[in-house]
């Protein structure tokens, strides 16, 4: 499920991590940033997907959908996000 969202709250660059971000790849104990129940969804041995952080933990993925008149940031949360 993808949500096309307009974000009305401040979103800092640190809240959206790009694919293969060092924050995800460099942690020896990734449970400090990736909840164990979502670890396999976020990364495998050599790859980490673009991730959205909520309260310092990976809470979903993001994608950019390009179209003729611009682009839309799509957020795929693991669970419903509160406002």
HELIX and SHEET records of a PDB file:
HELIX    1   1 UNK A   13  UNK A   15  5                                   3    
HELIX    2   2 UNK A   22  UNK A   26  1                                   5    
HELIX    3   3 UNK A   30  UNK A   32  5                                   3    
HELIX    4   4 UNK A   36  UNK A   38  5                                   3    
HELIX    5   5 UNK A   39  UNK A   42  1                                   4    
SHEET    1   A 5 UNK A   3  UNK A   4  0                                        
SHEET    2   A 5 UNK A  70  UNK A  77 -1                                        
SHEET    3   A 5 UNK A  57  UNK A  67 -1                                        
SHEET    4   A 5 UNK A  51  UNK A  54 -1                                        
SHEET    5   A 5 UNK A  16  UNK A  17 -1                                        
END                                                                             
